[in-house]
Amino acid sequence: MLVKPKKGRSVPDPNRGDLLPEKGRNVEVNAYWYRREAAGDIEKISRKGDKNDRKL
């Protein structure tokens, strides 16, 4: 999952032991990153050409 911090936020990356860079980073999908997203600390970045074409 590619994520970046929202403007003005400093978000620690527990797997690397540093802060998430402003341009974003590919991180392992886990509960930590879902909690950061729910708290409004990060946003997911979709790559060019990525489409959610899954049909339910």
C-alpha positions as CSV (number, residue, x, y, z in Angstrom):
1,M,0.0,0.0,0.0
2,L,1.4,3.4,-1.0
3,V,0.8,6.1,1.6
4,K,1.9,9.6,2.4
5,P,1.4,11.8,5.4
6,K,-1.3,14.5,5.2
7,K,0.1,18.1,5.1
8,G,1.5,19.2,8.4
9,R,1.7,15.7,9.9
10,S,4.7,13.7,11.0
11,V,3.9,10.0,11.0
12,P,6.4,7.4,12.4
13,D,7.0,4.2,10.3
14,P,7.5,1.5,13.0
15,N,9.0,-1.0,10.5
16,R,11.8,1.4,9.5
17,G,12.2,3.4,12.7
18,D,11.9,6.8,11.0
19,L,9.2,9.2,9.8
20,L,7.2,8.6,6.7
21,P,8.6,10.9,3.9
22,E,6.4,13.6,2.5
23,K,6.5,12.0,-1.0
24,G,5.2,8.8,0.5
25,R,6.4,5.2,0.8
26,N,5.2,1.7,0.0
27,V,4.3,0.1,3.4
28,E,3.1,-3.3,4.5
29,V,-0.6,-3.5,4.8
30,N,-1.5,-3.9,8.5
31,A,-3.7,-2.5,11.3
32,Y,-1.2,0.3,12.1
33,W,-1.6,2.0,8.8
34,Y,-5.4,1.5,8.8
35,R,-5.5,3.2,12.2
36,R,-3.4,6.1,10.9
37,E,-5.7,6.5,7.9
38,A,-8.8,6.4,10.2
39,A,-7.1,9.1,12.5
40,G,-6.6,11.3,9.4
41,D,-2.8,11.2,9.6
42,I,-2.1,9.6,6.2
43,E,-3.7,9.2,2.8
44,K,-3.4,6.4,0.3
45,I,-1.8,7.2,-3.0
46,S,-3.1,5.4,-6.1
47,R,-0.6,4.9,-8.8
48,K,-1.2,6.1,-12.4
49,G,-3.2,3.5,-14.2
50,D,-4.4,1.7,-11.0
51,K,-8.2,1.2,-11.2
52,N,-10.5,-0.6,-8.9
53,D,-12.3,-2.6,-11.5
54,R,-13.4,-5.4,-9.1
55,K,-17.0,-6.3,-9.4
56,L,-18.9,-7.5,-6.4
